[in-house]
């Protein structure tokens, strides 16, 4: 091939290269740049609309929350006013009956009302007479003062309207502005008033709107906490992001954590006198995109980077939601794409040149080498080289090809290194806890497979969820690090391995067990670690932590066994439990099967025996009996009675409880005349929900005469889980109409039912035994029982104290003027009543 032809081929190829480069640069690249900018802009607006939609949904929730909380507070203060009304009415009736004087009735009423607390600490009850005089007020400067012509903080005369509406309608709601108790802080109040005509009292209780606003603000802060991780996870372009600014010019959510919570109203855009915030609000008002200058995260001192942003506003929160992108990022991405297109184009052209040269005989051999080596590279062999030493174009191409292979081989090695590093990172995350650096559950499983005789202890921090909720997750993580260090010191000294299995559960693996019988000492030593206070650096406070431990020693599935022991320890409220087969599920099944058959046999052989425990009045006279369940059994050929504590749980699980209760009730009703006293029968809320039980009890009640029905008392557990108070109320009212009296059992386990007591007004309140048992040694129990007695007397309800186990307790409850008494000190349950 002569030089002229070679030059012509070269000229044609050069022309093709120039045309292709020009076409790519001036036609393809601009279109791609425009497309990329439009795509990123659309993405930024889409993300902005999504976040705005989430904020709108939170707005609806908070509006509903505010409305609901206001209604709840109104219901609460109305209930408080009515409770006070019922109390004064009872004292007034005592005055009418001659039991006390009118002055004593008013005095006792004021003393009782002064002890009522509700809502927030600044909520209170006050009482006016018909002329506007404050006859009772917790603030001494208002007590006994006439405020009829006293205006509220806004100059409104509200007292006359409050008195007039209360007297006209019996009760009313009023709004006015007033200072908080013992404070100069002014807030609007909602007050409920009820008129007690016999004494001319208007009894009022209120709630400050400011307290409701504070609850709403807490919910708004929760919204910010929920939105923050979501918004911070959104990256627009290379470094763009979304942030939220409130109406007070404070940054609520921002990628720069140093700016979160800061007021940015005084920050100016670099090179101008315009304030950033004013520029933002002006852009939103004019419905335009916002162009401004701001720093990048890695360049905190330079505010010279141009940005473009789009803004939405939520009126309810008064939040500006901003989606912003750095213009330079858009341009750089466009340039990168353009460069890639040109590089690809050049590569394509090189391949075209390579193909064209195949037709040149002079370069046939170099082209063959290049082709062969290219195939080897395609198959993954990057070690081949062309080694073409000619000085022509093919020699240059071969050398460039070799350099490209050098580059590829280097990049491959770098990539393999990165893959190995990433694999190691993933492996570390698989087997190690990220927060503490300890081995995790998967590591523990592998380590357990290597050992035969081990002791595994699971250590659970009690109430850790409450710590997270009270102090936040950052403090929770700090506590976990502290606990890890404490346990690591212990495990290192004892040559043990420490693991973190999940949130608040650590594990210690001991492969050097010296004694199975004395392993309790090890667990006691672990408990000793937590008897000292733990200092929380971030809050500068000291707290105590309590842990529960479940231990498995030499079991086939150590983790499962230790979990069972941990669960058992929590259920039993003990510091630790070592796994044994008695607490295993299989043995529980055997236990259940044993008692199910025993109960079944007792039912079939009529060995369900009602026992009766006497209840005494304050004259030491038996006035009624409570029917209790027993099963007749034999021990060494002698009769023995089993109490429900041994079989009750199994009876519930195996659905045998209803039949047992049915037999006790049937036999007790048959003995009602033999008893010669009133008869108390235990009824649970589960019985109330059981249609079969309702049919049974209706049938049995019909068999009784009117006189016998009047001797029956239904004891309903106050501590029992009640899911439908309306159904329970209907049950009580229905059987009360049939002559049955009602007692609320175990009262005092939940003060949430005081208002419910006002509604149903039972005949008896049976005070919870846990309060009576400790009344001689626990001042809190004493005060609680005293409050219940005063409350019951104001409503005319008879009180009963059970669990009277000693003379000291008996004398105390009699001093408190409790009406009736029951307990082993006075008399044990018996199968036959003499």
ChimeraX attribute file (.defattr): number of C-alpha atoms within 10 A of each C-alpha:
attribute: neighborCount
match mode: 1-to-1
recipient: residues
	/A:1	9
	/A:2	7
	/A:3	8
	/A:4	9
	/A:5	10
	/A:6	13
	/A:7	11
	/A:8	11
	/A:9	16
	/A:10	14
	/A:11	12
	/A:12	11
	/A:13	17
	/A:14	14
	/A:15	12
	/A:16	14
	/A:17	18
	/A:18	11
	/A:19	12
	/A:20	15
	/A:21	18
	/A:22	13
	/A:23	12
	/A:24	16
	/A:25	15
	/A:26	10
	/A:27	11
	/A:28	13
	/A:29	19
	/A:30	14
	/A:31	10
	/A:32	16
	/A:33	20
	/A:34	13
	/A:35	13
	/A:36	17
	/A:37	18
	/A:38	13
	/A:39	12
	/A:40	15
	/A:41	20
	/A:42	12
	/A:43	15
	/A:44	24
	/A:45	18
	/A:46	13
	/A:47	18
	/A:48	23
	/A:49	17
	/A:50	11
	/A:51	20
	/A:52	20
	/A:53	13
	/A:54	12
	/A:55	21
	/A:56	16
	/A:57	11
	/A:58	17
	/A:59	18
	/A:60	12
	/A:61	13
	/A:62	19
	/A:63	13
	/A:64	12
	/A:65	15
	/A:66	17
	/A:67	12
	/A:68	12
	/A:69	16
	/A:70	17
	/A:71	11
	/A:72	12
	/A:73	18
	/A:74	19
	/A:75	13
	/A:76	19
	/A:77	25
	/A:78	22
	/A:79	16
	/A:80	25
	/A:81	25
	/A:82	22
	/A:83	17
	/A:84	22
	/A:85	21
	/A:86	16
	/A:87	23
	/A:88	26
	/A:89	19
	/A:90	18
	/A:91	25
	/A:92	23
	/A:93	16
	/A:94	18
	/A:95	17
	/A:96	13
	/A:97	10
	/A:98	10
	/A:99	13
	/A:100	15
	/A:101	15
	/A:102	17
	/A:103	10
	/A:104	15
	/A:105	22
	/A:106	16
	/A:107	13
	/A:108	17
	/A:109	20
	/A:110	19
	/A:111	11
	/A:112	17
	/A:113	20
	/A:114	15
	/A:115	9
	/A:116	12
	/A:117	13
	/A:118	16
	/A:119	14
	/A:120	10
	/A:121	8
	/A:122	15
	/A:123	17
	/A:124	23
	/A:125	24
	/A:126	22
	/A:127	22
	/A:128	27
	/A:129	20
	/A:130	19
	/A:131	14
	/A:132	21
	/A:133	18
	/A:134	20
	/A:135	17
	/A:136	21
	/A:137	18
	/A:138	13
	/A:139	12
	/A:140	10
	/A:141	9
	/A:142	15
	/A:143	16
	/A:144	16
	/A:145	15
	/A:146	16
	/A:147	17
	/A:148	19
	/A:149	12
	/A:150	14
	/A:151	15
	/A:152	16
	/A:153	14
	/A:154	11
	/A:155	10
	/A:156	12
	/A:157	16
	/A:158	18
	/A:159	21
	/A:160	16
	/A:161	13
	/A:162	25
	/A:163	24
	/A:164	14
	/A:165	17
	/A:166	24
	/A:167	20
	/A:168	11
	/A:169	10
	/A:170	15
	/A:171	21
	/A:172	20
	/A:173	18
	/A:174	17
	/A:175	16
	/A:176	19
	/A:177	19
	/A:178	17
	/A:179	15
	/A:180	19
	/A:181	14
	/A:182	11
	/A:183	8
	/A:184	9
	/A:185	10
	/A:186	16
	/A:187	17
	/A:188	19
	/A:189	21
	/A:190	19
	/A:191	21
	/A:192	28
	/A:193	30
	/A:194	26
	/A:195	28
	/A:196	19
	/A:197	12
	/A:198	9
	/A:199	14
	/A:200	13
	/A:201	26
	/A:202	27
	/A:203	24
	/A:204	28
	/A:205	26
	/A:206	27
	/A:207	27
	/A:208	23
	/A:209	17
	/A:210	15
	/A:211	17
	/A:212	16
	/A:213	14
	/A:214	11
	/A:215	14
	/A:216	17
	/A:217	13
	/A:218	12
	/A:219	17
	/A:220	16
	/A:221	12
	/A:222	12
	/A:223	16
	/A:224	16
	/A:225	13
	/A:226	11
	/A:227	16
	/A:228	17
	/A:229	11
	/A:230	10
	/A:231	20
	/A:232	15
	/A:233	11
	/A:234	16
	/A:235	17
	/A:236	19
	/A:237	20
	/A:238	13
	/A:239	14
	/A:240	20
	/A:241	23
	/A:242	25
	/A:243	21
	/A:244	23
	/A:245	24
	/A:246	18
	/A:247	13
	/A:248	11
	/A:249	18
	/A:250	18
	/A:251	22
	/A:252	21
	/A:253	23
	/A:254	18
	/A:255	19
	/A:256	13
	/A:257	11
	/A:258	8
	/A:259	14
	/A:260	17
	/A:261	15
	/A:262	13
	/A:263	16
	/A:264	17
	/A:265	14
	/A:266	12
	/A:267	13
	/A:268	18
	/A:269	17
	/A:270	17
	/A:271	9
	/A:272	8
	/A:273	9
	/A:274	14
	/A:275	15
	/A:276	19
	/A:277	19
	/A:278	14
	/A:279	16
	/A:280	21
	/A:281	16
	/A:282	12
	/A:283	17
	/A:284	17
	/A:285	11
	/A:286	9
	/A:287	12
	/A:288	13
	/A:289	14
	/A:290	20
	/A:291	18
	/A:292	20
	/A:293	19
	/A:294	20
	/A:295	16
	/A:296	16
	/A:297	10
	/A:298	7
	/A:299	11
	/A:300	10
	/A:301	10
	/A:302	12
	/A:303	16
	/A:304	15
	/A:305	15
	/A:306	15
	/A:307	18
	/A:308	16
	/A:309	24
	/A:310	23
	/A:311	25
	/A:312	18
	/A:313	20
	/A:314	15
	/A:315	11
	/A:316	13
	/A:317	15
	/A:318	12
	/A:319	21
	/A:320	23
	/A:321	22
	/A:322	23
	/A:323	28
	/A:324	27
	/A:325	24
	/A:326	24
	/A:327	18
	/A:328	13
	/A:329	18
	/A:330	20
	/A:331	15
	/A:332	13
	/A:333	16
	/A:334	20
	/A:335	15
	/A:336	13
	/A:337	16
	/A:338	19
	/A:339	14
	/A:340	12
	/A:341	18
	/A:342	18
	/A:343	13
	/A:344	12
	/A:345	16
	/A:346	15
	/A:347	12
	/A:348	13
	/A:349	18
	/A:350	15
	/A:351	12
	/A:352	13
	/A:353	18
	/A:354	16
	/A:355	13
	/A:356	12
	/A:357	19
	/A:358	16
	/A:359	11
	/A:360	14
	/A:361	11
	/A:362	12
	/A:363	17
	/A:364	14
	/A:365	14
	/A:366	22
	/A:367	24
	/A:368	12
	/A:369	16
	/A:370	22
	/A:371	16
	/A:372	14
	/A:373	20
	/A:374	19
	/A:375	12
	/A:376	15
	/A:377	15
	/A:378	10
	/A:379	9
	/A:380	9
	/A:381	13
	/A:382	20
	/A:383	12
	/A:384	14
	/A:385	19
	/A:386	20
	/A:387	14
	/A:388	19
	/A:389	12
	/A:390	13
	/A:391	8
	/A:392	10
	/A:393	12
	/A:394	21
	/A:395	18
	/A:396	14
	/A:397	19
	/A:398	21
	/A:399	18
	/A:400	13
	/A:401	18
	/A:402	21
	/A:403	13
	/A:404	13
	/A:405	19
	/A:406	16
	/A:407	13
	/A:408	13
	/A:409	15
	/A:410	13
	/A:411	12
	/A:412	13
	/A:413	12
	/A:414	12
	/A:415	12
	/A:416	12
	/A:417	12
	/A:418	12
	/A:419	12
	/A:420	12
	/A:421	12
	/A:422	12
	/A:423	12
	/A:424	12
	/A:425	11
	/A:426	12
	/A:427	11
	/A:428	15
	/A:429	14
	/A:430	15
	/A:431	18
	/A:432	21
	/A:433	18
	/A:434	13
	/A:435	11
	/A:436	18
	/A:437	15
	/A:438	19
	/A:439	21
	/A:440	23
	/A:441	20
	/A:442	14
	/A:443	17
	/A:444	22
	/A:445	14
	/A:446	11
	/A:447	12
	/A:448	20
	/A:449	10
	/A:450	8
	/A:451	10
	/A:452	11
	/A:453	14
	/A:454	17
	/A:455	23
	/A:456	26
	/A:457	31
	/A:458	24
	/A:459	27
	/A:460	20
	/A:461	17
	/A:462	15
	/A:463	12
	/A:464	19
	/A:465	14
	/A:466	11
	/A:467	14
	/A:468	15
	/A:469	10
	/A:470	11
	/A:471	11
	/A:472	12
	/A:473	13
	/A:474	11
	/A:475	17
	/A:476	21
	/A:477	16
	/A:478	16
	/A:479	22
	/A:480	21
	/A:481	15
	/A:482	16
	/A:483	20
	/A:484	19
	/A:485	13
	/A:486	15
	/A:487	22
	/A:488	18
	/A:489	14
	/A:490	18
	/A:491	17
	/A:492	11
	/A:493	9
	/A:494	12
	/A:495	13
	/A:496	17
	/A:497	20
	/A:498	23
	/A:499	25
	/A:500	26
	/A:501	20
	/A:502	12
	/A:503	13
	/A:504	19
	/A:505	18
	/A:506	23
	/A:507	26
	/A:508	21
	/A:509	22
	/A:510	19
	/A:511	17
	/A:512	12
	/A:513	13
	/A:514	9
	/A:515	8
	/A:516	10
	/A:517	7
	/A:518	10
	/A:519	15
	/A:520	15
	/A:521	10
	/A:522	11
	/A:523	20
	/A:524	13
	/A:525	11
	/A:526	19
	/A:527	17
	/A:528	10
	/A:529	16
	/A:530	16
	/A:531	11
	/A:532	11
	/A:533	12
	/A:534	16
	/A:535	14
	/A:536	15
	/A:537	11
	/A:538	9
	/A:539	9
	/A:540	7
	/A:541	10
	/A:542	12
	/A:543	10
	/A:544	10
	/A:545	17
	/A:546	15
	/A:547	21
	/A:548	23
	/A:549	29
	/A:550	27
	/A:551	29
	/A:552	26
	/A:553	20
	/A:554	17
	/A:555	17
	/A:556	13
	/A:557	12
	/A:558	21
	/A:559	21
	/A:560	13
	/A:561	25
	/A:562	27
	/A:563	20
	/A:564	21
	/A:565	26
	/A:566	27
	/A:567	18
	/A:568	20
	/A:569	20
	/A:570	18
	/A:571	9
	/A:572	11
	/A:573	10
	/A:574	13
	/A:575	16
	/A:576	25
	/A:577	24
	/A:578	23
	/A:579	25
	/A:580	16
	/A:581	10
	/A:582	11
	/A:583	16
	/A:584	14
	/A:585	11
	/A:586	11
	/A:587	13
	/A:588	13
	/A:589	10
	/A:590	12
	/A:591	13
	/A:592	18
	/A:593	14
	/A:594	12
	/A:595	18
	/A:596	19
	/A:597	11
	/A:598	15
	/A:599	24
	/A:600	15
	/A:601	13
	/A:602	17
	/A:603	16
	/A:604	10
	/A:605	10
	/A:606	12
	/A:607	16
	/A:608	24
	/A:609	21
	/A:610	23
	/A:611	22
	/A:612	23
	/A:613	23
	/A:614	24
	/A:615	25
	/A:616	21
	/A:617	16
	/A:618	12
	/A:619	8
	/A:620	11
	/A:621	12
	/A:622	17
	/A:623	15
	/A:624	23
	/A:625	25
	/A:626	21
	/A:627	24
	/A:628	22
	/A:629	22
	/A:630	22
	/A:631	21
	/A:632	15
	/A:633	15
	/A:634	10
	/A:635	8
	/A:636	6
	/A:637	7
	/A:638	7
	/A:639	10
	/A:640	13
	/A:641	17
	/A:642	16
	/A:643	14
	/A:644	14
	/A:645	9
	/A:646	10
	/A:647	18
	/A:648	17
	/A:649	13
	/A:650	20
	/A:651	20
	/A:652	11
	/A:653	11
	/A:654	14
	/A:655	11
	/A:656	16
	/A:657	17
	/A:658	15
	/A:659	16
	/A:660	21
	/A:661	19
	/A:662	15
	/A:663	18
	/A:664	20
	/A:665	21
	/A:666	15
	/A:667	14
	/A:668	23
	/A:669	22
	/A:670	14
	/A:671	15
	/A:672	18
	/A:673	14
	/A:674	12
	/A:675	17
	/A:676	14
	/A:677	17
	/A:678	20
	/A:679	27
	/A:680	23
	/A:681	20
	/A:682	19
	/A:683	17
	/A:684	17
	/A:685	20
	/A:686	14
	/A:687	17
	/A:688	17
	/A:689	15
	/A:690	12
	/A:691	11
	/A:692	11
	/A:693	17
	/A:694	14
	/A:695	10
	/A:696	14
	/A:697	16
	/A:698	11
	/A:699	11
	/A:700	15
	/A:701	19
	/A:702	11
	/A:703	13
	/A:704	15
	/A:705	9
	/A:706	13
	/A:707	10
	/A:708	19
	/A:709	22
	/A:710	16
	/A:711	18
	/A:712	23
	/A:713	24
	/A:714	22
	/A:715	22
	/A:716	24
	/A:717	19
	/A:718	24
	/A:719	17
	/A:720	13
	/A:721	10
	/A:722	14
	/A:723	11
	/A:724	10
	/A:725	11
	/A:726	10
	/A:727	13
	/A:728	17
	/A:729	13
	/A:730	13
	/A:731	15
	/A:732	20
	/A:733	14
	/A:734	12
	/A:735	16
	/A:736	18
	/A:737	9
	/A:738	13
	/A:739	17
	/A:740	20
	/A:741	21
	/A:742	23
	/A:743	27
	/A:744	24
	/A:745	25
	/A:746	22
	/A:747	24
	/A:748	23
	/A:749	16
	/A:750	11
	/A:751	11
	/A:752	9
	/A:753	14
	/A:754	14
	/A:755	15
	/A:756	12
	/A:757	16
	/A:758	16
	/A:759	10
	/A:760	14
	/A:761	17
	/A:762	20
	/A:763	18
	/A:764	22
	/A:765	26
	/A:766	23
	/A:767	25
	/A:768	23
	/A:769	19
	/A:770	14
	/A:771	23
	/A:772	23
	/A:773	18
	/A:774	15
	/A:775	21
	/A:776	17
	/A:777	10
	/A:778	12
	/A:779	11
	/A:780	12
	/A:781	18
	/A:782	18
	/A:783	13
	/A:784	15
	/A:785	23
	/A:786	16
	/A:787	16
	/A:788	19
	/A:789	23
	/A:790	17
	/A:791	16
	/A:792	22
	/A:793	18
	/A:794	21
	/A:795	20
	/A:796	16
	/A:797	19
	/A:798	17
	/A:799	23
	/A:800	24
	/A:801	27
	/A:802	22
	/A:803	21
	/A:804	21
	/A:805	16
	/A:806	14
	/A:807	10
	/A:808	11
	/A:809	20
	/A:810	22
	/A:811	12
	/A:812	15
	/A:813	23
	/A:814	15
	/A:815	9
	/A:816	14
	/A:817	14
	/A:818	23
	/A:819	19
	/A:820	24
	/A:821	25
	/A:822	25
	/A:823	20
	/A:824	14
	/A:825	13
	/A:826	18
	/A:827	15
	/A:828	12
	/A:829	19
	/A:830	14
	/A:831	15
	/A:832	11
	/A:833	14
	/A:834	6
